[in-house]
Amino acid sequence: MQEIFKNNQEWVAEKLNVNPNYFKNLSEGQSPEVLYIGCSDSRVTAEELMGVGPGDAFVHRNIANMVINTDLSSMSVINYAVKHLQVKHVVVCGHYYCGGVKAAMQSADLGILNPWLRNIRDVYRLHKAELNAIEDEEARYKRLVELNVEEQCVNVIKTADVQRAYRDRNITVHGWVFDIHSGKLIDLNVNYEKAMKDIMEIYHLED
């Protein structure tokens, strides 16, 4: 743990060496353009994989990058980022070899994790025909990671805050996957405009 504080001191010195007002400017507020919703996996760090620094992205992380309407944490983050920070983009980023997705593919009883993983299993159920047709287990696993990202993008679009922001200022929603083997980000090219129109027919909330 002492190494962490040593690293912090070195980081502070490095930043001040480049810009003596770095932390003064940082303390004056934030205006990120991106809300990043990612996985809590220790191998997947949001700012590092995007190549951005403090103040550039508003970040929310949980197991398997889920957006669940009964999760007050993720709903509060979306509300604050979209309504108050006025972010221009919402990104849901999953990653291959995600432990949460892998656990959801198994039938083991994992206690308190069960209700959380059930949401991923619901994604599998929605896409069962496609997934069951994939004979290779690793390929099926990776495809579920992608489908989970797409479904969480849909869940983002279902929220009233994002619907209003789409109507008022054309906010965009993106689905990405981080490939741990290569370090590359993959854009799933989620058609958020079509999804928005399809969803608003059912989930649209009047002001």
C-alpha positions in Angstrom: 0.0 0.0 0.0 2.9 2.4 0.7 3.9 2.0 -3.0 0.6 3.5 -4.0 1.2 6.7 -2.0 4.7 6.9 -3.4 3.3 6.5 -6.9 0.8 9.3 -6.1 3.6 11.7 -5.1 5.5 11.0 -8.3 2.3 11.5 -10.3 1.6 14.9 -8.6 5.2 16.0 -9.2 5.0 15.0 -12.9 1.7 16.9 -13.4 3.0 20.0 -11.6 6.2 19.9 -13.6 4.2 20.1 -16.8 1.6 22.6 -15.6 2.0 24.3 -12.2 -1.8 25.1 -12.2 -2.9 21.6 -13.1 -4.7 20.8 -9.9 -6.0 24.3 -9.4 -7.6 24.0 -12.8 -8.9 20.5 -12.1 -10.5 21.7 -8.8 -12.6 24.3 -10.6 -15.1 21.8 -12.1 -15.7 19.2 -14.7 -17.2 19.3 -18.2 -16.6 15.8 -19.7 -18.1 15.0 -23.0 -18.3 11.2 -22.4 -20.1 9.0 -19.9 -18.3 5.7 -19.8 -20.1 2.7 -18.4 -17.7 -0.2 -18.1 -16.8 -3.3 -16.2 -15.2 -3.3 -12.7 -12.6 -5.8 -14.0 -9.2 -4.8 -12.7 -7.6 -5.3 -16.1 -9.9 -2.8 -17.8 -9.1 0.8 -16.9 -11.4 3.3 -18.6 -9.2 6.4 -18.9 -6.1 4.4 -19.8 -7.7 2.4 -22.6 -9.3 5.5 -24.1 -6.1 7.6 -23.7 -7.8 10.3 -21.7 -7.0 12.0 -18.4 -8.8 13.4 -15.4 -11.8 15.5 -16.3 -12.3 13.9 -19.7 -14.8 11.1 -18.9 -17.4 10.6 -16.3 -17.0 6.9 -15.4 -19.3 4.3 -13.9 -18.2 0.7 -13.5 -19.9 -2.5 -12.2 -19.7 -6.2 -12.8 -20.2 -6.9 -16.6 -21.0 -3.2 -17.4 -24.7 -3.6 -16.7 -27.4 -0.9 -16.9 -30.3 -2.1 -14.8 -33.3 0.1 -14.2 -33.6 -0.9 -10.6 -29.9 -0.1 -9.9 -30.0 3.3 -8.3 -26.3 3.7 -8.7 -26.3 3.4 -12.5 -29.5 5.3 -12.9 -28.1 8.2 -10.7 -24.9 8.3 -12.8 -26.8 8.5 -16.0 -29.1 11.2 -14.7 -26.2 13.3 -13.4 -24.0 12.9 -16.5 -26.8 13.4 -19.0 -28.9 16.0 -17.3 -26.4 18.0 -15.3 -23.0 17.5 -16.9 -24.6 17.5 -20.4 -22.4 14.8 -21.8 -22.5 14.4 -25.6 -21.8 10.7 -25.7 -22.7 7.6 -23.6 -20.5 4.6 -24.0 -21.2 1.1 -22.8 -17.9 -0.8 -23.0 -17.6 -4.5 -22.3 -14.6 -6.7 -22.7 -13.8 -10.2 -23.9 -13.1 -12.8 -21.2 -15.4 -11.0 -18.8 -15.8 -13.0 -15.6 -19.3 -11.8 -15.0 -20.5 -12.9 -18.4 -18.6 -16.2 -18.0 -20.3 -16.8 -14.7 -23.7 -16.1 -16.2 -23.1 -18.9 -18.8 -22.8 -21.4 -16.0 -25.5 -22.9 -13.8 -23.6 -22.6 -10.5 -25.3 -21.0 -7.5 -23.2 -17.9 -6.8 -25.2 -16.5 -3.9 -25.6 -12.7 -3.8 -24.3 -12.6 -7.4 -27.3 -14.6 -8.7 -29.8 -11.7 -9.1 -27.2 -9.6 -10.8 -26.1 -12.3 -13.2 -29.7 -13.1 -14.0 -29.8 -9.9 -16.1 -27.0 -11.3 -18.2 -28.8 -14.6 -18.5 -31.8 -12.7 -19.7 -29.6 -11.4 -22.6 -28.7 -15.0 -23.4 -32.4 -16.0 -23.3 -33.2 -13.1 -25.8 -30.5 -14.3 -28.2 -30.7 -18.0 -27.4 -31.1 -19.2 -31.0 -28.0 -17.3 -32.2 -25.9 -18.3 -29.3 -26.8 -21.9 -29.2 -26.0 -22.2 -32.9 -22.3 -21.3 -32.1 -20.6 -24.6 -31.4 -17.3 -23.2 -30.2 -17.7 -22.2 -26.5 -15.1 -19.4 -26.6 -16.8 -17.9 -29.7 -20.2 -18.2 -28.0 -18.7 -16.5 -24.9 -17.3 -13.6 -26.9 -20.6 -13.2 -28.8 -22.5 -13.0 -25.5 -20.1 -10.2 -24.4 -21.0 -8.3 -27.5 -24.8 -8.9 -27.2 -24.7 -7.9 -23.6 -23.1 -4.6 -24.6 -25.8 -4.0 -27.2 -28.6 -4.8 -24.8 -27.1 -2.4 -22.2 -27.1 0.3 -24.8 -30.8 -0.4 -25.3 -31.3 0.0 -21.5 -29.5 3.3 -21.6 -31.8 4.5 -24.4 -34.8 3.4 -22.4 -34.1 6.1 -19.7 -36.1 9.3 -19.8 -32.9 11.4 -19.4 -31.3 10.0 -22.5 -34.6 10.2 -24.5 -34.9 13.9 -23.7 -31.2 14.5 -24.5 -31.6 12.8 -27.8 -34.7 14.9 -28.6 -33.2 18.2 -27.4 -29.5 17.9 -28.4 -29.0 14.7 -30.2 -26.9 12.8 -27.7 -25.3 9.6 -29.0 -25.0 6.1 -27.5 -22.1 3.8 -28.4 -21.4 0.1 -27.7 -17.7 -0.9 -27.5 -15.8 -4.1 -26.6 -12.2 -4.0 -25.3 -10.2 -6.9 -26.6 -7.8 -7.8 -23.8 -5.6 -10.0 -26.1 -4.8 -7.1 -28.5 -5.6 -4.1 -26.4 -7.8 -2.7 -29.1 -11.2 -1.1 -28.7 -13.9 -2.5 -31.1 -16.8 -0.4 -32.1 -20.0 -2.5 -32.4 -21.6 0.2 -34.4 -24.8 0.1 -32.5 -27.5 1.8 -34.5 -28.7 4.0 -31.7 -30.9 6.1 -33.9 -33.0 3.1 -35.0 -33.0 1.8 -31.5 -34.1 5.1 -30.1 -37.1 5.3 -32.5 -38.0 1.6 -31.9 -37.8 2.1 -28.1 -39.7 5.4 -27.9 -42.7 3.7 -29.4 -43.0 1.7 -26.2 -40.9 3.4 -23.6 -41.4 7.0 -24.5 -42.2 9.2 -21.5 -44.1 12.4 -22.0 -42.8 15.6 -20.3 
